[in-house]
């Protein structure tokens, strides 16, 4: 079983794996196979009430002959598959010589996992012997195993995990005090952190300072509009409001402070208002906001706030609830003030979230109807599979539509796209009122990762694959879960349009959600180039 699982781990998944990743995956898969084999043998002996047969020299010789041949063949096929699948996601294939690292790394990982397992087994036997002095052997074995498993779980969750979380949080909080290179506090009253702002520059955090100090001004927006063949009669400097973790003591007060600064800057007087839920560190995807500002000719305001120091993967493990609470608190604070304005003078209200940010942004709504009632539109990119509404839309999709290209309720409000340059399906149905667009890539592990992969074949591996997913990708119990788990660490490696890389695609996504009628590929190309090259440039106000 260990040999079988190790060989199956070389099958391709969503992202081509470097040799070190593949070695670790092969070792972990071999350990899983070994564990299943040991458990299966024990169960069979228990049911058959028989003792184990001793291993013969002939069996060992056969294994010693088959194992190297099978592993070498698996490595060679793995190299072929990885090199063949790399161009599908815009990557350069790794050198075949790197494959010599695979088996040594796999052996080390396998021995490490087996060592930990045998240490726990020895501890269980020790506890069982002690319990055996006070009860029968069978209950002693059961209670001994339960005691060790419970103790390890409590130790990890109550001591190791908490201390590790505090340590990691402290490390990342140090970087939160810095400022991105070549940026300084804005002078324009349209930005948080300016002299007129109610939020001090030093409290915004690293990502917040980058957000308010960057982006296009009216002059740049006008120049890009001119180059795109749609000269604007008037452009404006966009408004950006942001509250950092140090700006206020808790989530609700931080949201209220961000909204107060948004109102001070005149955000509710603009025609378009965008509420952004950040990723774990407080990062706001710059090309999405910049695209929104270009397409609205600067007649827009964007508000966001920070809820964590940690990157999204760690934030998901340690404080996933913070993302949900922050997304709900910020949108509710904005909506509460927005709803008090006269109906004929309110800005159109939009929402955005990427990755873990989409998880937080979704939390502000109870479902599709609530989105339709309270939004003019939204863009959610790279949503994780555990998103409540995203998962619900996939499960309840129209019969005949696939998991990677679902159609929900005839696309009346919510639609999905793999390539926003093409109209979102169903193109033959009207898309009136609120437009909510999900951008997904078939090769994005962050979207398709789920613990269900351990024991259940997902629909996206039963239905026709995306063009960026190899045909040789197969579902194998346990193995596929660890493959896609490894893909999580590689999700940002592919080029734009693949994996978890959505750079530049926000331009066409926002064009669909905003319902721009004069949209052309030529105009899209000009704005996309400006967004990709200039979104992180320092903000230069027009006046």
Beta strands, then each sheet from edge to edge (+ up, - down):
strand 1: 239-243
strand 2: 272-277
strand 3: 300-305
strand 4: 348-354
strand 5: 377-381
strand 6: 414-417
strand 7: 435-439
sheet 1: 1+ 3+ 2+ 4+ 5+ 7+ 6+
end
